[in-house]
């Protein structure tokens, strides 16, 4: 399982189970979807309604009573004491007329200001609600409220556990993993075949869980969210699983196998090793380059490559053969510095070499000088290729690389030859013995 963020619960602390180019989802979220229906439109409306309490408030409506009192006060303030007495006792009708005109002017201005604020509010409110809802969906925003707790007050999430579960369901619907509140029917064979091809192209044609390639195992198209739990036939809800992984997703019955699968041999885990030396004798010649490539299930997993300073002159014929010059080795570490790291890298894994006696004589000589034990199982591709491919004119490494069509760059360099040796070993394992 992968340590990435699930796109449903947005929890980066849980191991993600299904990882494709389209979706990442953990097992907890897969099991969240049971056989109870839900309506995404109602859920979306519910969450938006809850978010309105945390958005900008609408402007207050115009209070006509307040406007009338303001008009009366303003008219009174505009009059002198004597004018006020005259208007109150003698010309009350004229006073009320002035108040009414002031009230009409103020009310017209207040209504215009209210409608202007209302337009601004509508635009701001819609944008704020959209931003908050988007933040809620992607896990960047969660409204909080003050609640009473023993000993005081504290902030808590506004949406409870049930709402959070529904939020996950809504995210799944937005990603195309689930349908509406009606169960979808399984597509016919032709449509499923077209979807399978598309999924295979997107996801590298390998099992989404164990990553085994399709040329080694039988593949099945799997719904991440089952159709009975309102899963959809959407592209995002489909992954390729091998026969074994697919069965584990369906406890209680075995998935029907369409055809027998011939598993290709990979040699398990081994380390292909090659050395470049100044000559053929481990007594007077020295290693000038060493490489080890770790293979597991037919794939290169790691490598160890280093030039080595031999502290003796480099013959011209070796430079011509390998392309390694004396200047390249001047600043290189000695074999005494390199070999402990090389020994740690190979551990107790079987070693694969082409013409193993040659390389092993040099490696064992170095190990003996430094008091290091080299007890790994050694596999030689030279006798193996002679047994598997007796019809070839010779069994040199480059001849085997050419015949078996091994894709490798360069030759007579430690990494290129060790990688080629590993691939040749795998190809030989997959080749039937000649009669």
N, C-alpha and C positions, 0 to 999 in steps of 0.2 A: 504494500500500500504506500501511497505517496503522501508526503507532508506538504500539502498545498491547501488553499482555502476552498472549502465547499461553497458553491454558488447558491445554495439554498439556505443553509443556516449561517453562512458567513463566518464560521468558526475555524480559525487556522490552527487550533489545538487538536483537532480530530484528524485521524488519517483518512485521506480521500481514497475511495475505492475505485470508482469509475473515472478515468481521466482520458478525455479525447480532445481533439482539436476544437470541439464545440462546447463541451460541458465538463465540469468537475463536481462530483457529488459523493458524499460520504454514505456509509452503510446506514447510519442513524436516520438520515433523511429518506433513504430508499424505503425503510421499514415504517416511516411516518404515514405513508399513504395506504390506508386500509380500504375497506369496501364501503365506507360511508360517503355519500355524495356531498358536494358543496358547490355553491354558485359563486364563481369569481367576481361577477359584476356586483353582487351584494357585498362581498368582502371588500372590494375596492371602495364602494360607497360608504361602508362602515368606517374604514380607516380614514377616508377624507373627512367624514363628519367629525371624527374624533380630533383631527388636526385643526379644525376650524377654531377651536378654543385657544390655539397657540399662534394664530395668525393675527394680523393687524385688525383692530376693531373698527366697525363702520362709524361714520360721523353721526353725531346726534341730530335728530330731527328738530326742525324749528318749533319752538314753544311760543305760540301766539300770545299767551298770557304774559310771558316775560317781555315780549316785544311791546305789548300794550303798556306795561308798567314803565318800560324804558322811554317810550314816546311821551307819556304823561310827565315823567321826571324831567326830560329834556325841555319840554315846553315850559314847565315851571321855572327851570333854571334860566331860560332865556328872558323871562319877565323880571321887572323890578318889583319891589315890595308893593308900591302903589298900584302898578299894573295888575299884579296878582289879586289885590283886594278888589279892584274894579271888575276884573273878569269873573271873580268868584261870586260877588254879590249882585252885579248889574248885568254883565255881558257873559253869562255862563254858556249860552249857545255858541257864541263866537269862540270861546275857549275850547269847547268840545270839538268844534270844527277843526281848530288848529291841531288838537291832539290826534284826531282821526287822520288828518293829512300826514302828520309825522309818522303815525303808526303804519299807514299804507306804504310810505317811502321805505321805512325801516324793514317792513315785512318783505317788500319786493327785493331789497338788497340781501336780506338774510336767506331768502329762498334761492336766489342766484348763487350765493356763496355755498349753500348746502349742496346744490346740484353739481357745482364745480368740484367740491370735495368728494362727492359720491362717484363721479367719473374717475377721479384719481384713485379712489379706494378700490373700485372694481378692477382696474388694471393691476394695481399693486397686490391686491388680495389674491387674484388668480395666479400671478407669478409666484407669490410667496407660498401659496398652497401647493403649486406644482413642484417647487423646489423642495419643500418639506416632504412631500410624498415621494419624490425621487430619492431624497436622502434616506427616508425610511426603508425604501425598497432595497437600496444598496448598502444599508447598514451604517450609514454615516450620521444618521440623526435618529434620536429617540426622545420624544417629549417626556419631561419629568415633572412631578408635582410634589409639594410638601405634604407629608403624612405624619400623623401622630404615632410615636413609638414610645415604649416605656422609657422614661427619662428625658423626653424632649421631642424634637421634630427632626425629620430626615427626608431627603429627596428619594423618590422611588419612581420606577418606570410607569408611565401613564397606562400603557397597554400591558395586560396581565399575561399569564402563561398560555391561556386559550387563544388570546389574540395573537401571540407570538407564533403559535403553531399554525394558525390560519395565515399568518404573514408568510410563512415558509411555503404553504400551499399556493399562495398567490404568486410568489416568486417562481415556483415550478411551472405554473400556468403561463406566466409571461415568457419563460424560456422555452415553451413548447413541449414540456415534459408530460403535461396532463391535458385532458380535454375538458369540455364543459361538463355539466352534471348528467351527461349521458355516456354510457360505455361505448367505445368505438369497437367495431368488428375488425378481426384480423384481415389484413389485405390478402388478395389472391396471390397465387404463386408468381405470376408475371410481375406484379407490382413489387412484391417482396424481393424478387431477384434483382430488379433495377435498383432498389434501395440498398441491397447488400453490396452491389458493385460500387455504388457511390460512397457508402460507409468505408469500404475497403480502401478506396483511393484516398479518402481523407485521413484515415488512421494508419496508413502504412501496411495494410493487409496482414495484421498480426492480432493476436488475442489481446483484448484491452486489459486483462488482469495479469496473466503470466508472461505476456509479450512474446510468446512463441510464434514464429512465422507460419503463414498459411501453407507453405510447401512441406511442413513437417507434421501438421495436425489438421484434423477436420474442423472447419469453422461453422458456427451457427449464428444467426442474427437474433439478438436478445433485446427485449424491451426493458430498459432500466426500471421504469415504473410500470408494473404489470397492467395489462388492459383491464383486468377485473378490478383493479384499484383506480380506475379512471385514467390510466396511462394513455398516451396518444401514439399514433403511428407517425408522429413528426420525426424528421431526420435527427433532431437533437436527442430523442429518447431511444435511439438505437445504437447498439455497440456490437462488435464482433467478439464472440467468445469461442474458445476451443471446446471440444466435446466434453473434456473433463471439467473445466470451469463452468460450463453451461449447466451441467448436471448439479453442481453445488448450489446454483441459484434456484434450482427447482427441487427442494427436498420432498421426498415422498414418491417420486417417479423418475425414471431415466428418460432423457431425451433420446429420441430415435436416431440412431446413427445411419446416415445416408449411404455410406460406402466405407469399406475397410481402408484404413490409412496405413501406408507404409512409412514407418518412421525412419528418417535418415540418421545414420550414425554420426556422432560429432566428436567422439573421443573423450567426452566429459571435460574435466579440467586438466590441462597440461601446460608446460612451458617449453616453447621452442627456443633453442639456444644456438648461437653461431658466434664464431670468433674469427678475427683476421689476425694473422701472425707474420713475423719476419721470415719464417721458414717452416721446415717440417719437424725439427727436433726440439722437444721441450727442454732439453738440457742446455743448448746454446742459443736457441731462438726464444723470442718473447711475444706476448700478445700485444697488438697495437689497437685493437678495437674489440669490444664485447657487447653483445646484445641478447636480451631475453624478452620474449613476447608471451604474455599469459593469455591462453585461450580458454574459454568456457562455453560449452554448448555451441561450438563452432564459430564463436565471435571473439574478436580481440578485446580483452578487458583492460589490459595494462601493459606497459612496456618499460624496459630498462635498457638504456643505450649510453655508451660512453667510449670516447677515445682513451687510449692508455699510452703513457710515455714509457717506451721500452728501455730507455737509457743506453741503447746501443745504436749504431748506425742503421739507417733504413735502406735496404737494398733497392736499387733502381727498378728492378723487375717487379717488386711489390708495389711501388708507386705507380708503375705503368698498369698493373693489374687492378688495383683498388682505387687509385686516384688519391690516396692518402699521402701527403707530403711530410717531410720532416718538420716544416714550420707549423703544421697543424698539430703536431704532437709535443711541441716545445713546452707549452703551458698546460698540457693535459696532466691529470693526476697519475700517480704510479699505480701498479697493480695491487700493491700493498694497501693503498687507500681505497681502491675501488672494490676489491674482492669481498670484504665483509658486507658491504651494501648489496652486492650481487647475491651473496649467499643468503642474506636475509630476505631478498626479493623472491628467490625461488622456493625457500622453505623446504617442505617435504613433498612437493608436487612432482609427479613424473616429468623427466626431461626428455624432449624429443630433439634429435639431431640428425643431420644427413651426413653419413660417414662418421658415426659417433666416436669410434676409437680415436680419430684425429683430434677432435675438440676435447674429448674427455681426458686425453693424455695431458694436454696443457692445463685444463682446469684442475685435475687431480694433483699435478705438480705444484700449482699455486697453493692449493688447499693444504698439501703436506708441508710446504715451507712455512705456512702460517699456523699450522696445528689445528686446522679446521676440518671437521668430518663432512664428507660429501657422499652420503649414502642413498641418494635419490635413485628411484628406478629409471633406467635409461632405455629409450626406445629409438631404434635406428631405422630411418626411412629408406636407407639404401637396400638392405635385404628385403624389406617389406615391398618396395616397388619392384624388385626383381621377381618376387613371388606373384604379385598382382599383375604386373605388366611385362611378362617375359619376352614379348615380341619386339620391344624397343631395341634399337641398335646399341644404345648405352643407357645408363641410368644416372647420368650426371644431373645435378639439381636443375640446371637451366633447360635440359632436355625434358625433364618431368614438368617443369613450369609451362613450357611451350605446349606439350602434349595435353596436359590437363587443363589448359587455358586458365591458369592462375593469374589474376590481375595483380601485378606488383611492379613498382617502379624501381629501376636500378638493379645492379647485380654486383657481386663481389664486395658488398658492404654488409656489415654485421646485421643491421636491422632488416634490410631488404631480404637477405638470405634467411634470417630466422623466421620472418613472416612467411616467406615462400615455403620454408620447411613445414611450418604449421599447417598451411593450406594443403600442401602435398600430402601430409599425413592424413588429414580429414578426407581428402579425395580418394586416397588409397583404401581407407576403411570402407568407403561406400562402393568400391569397385569389387565385383565378383572375382573369385579366383579363376584364372584361365585354366582350361582343361588340357 
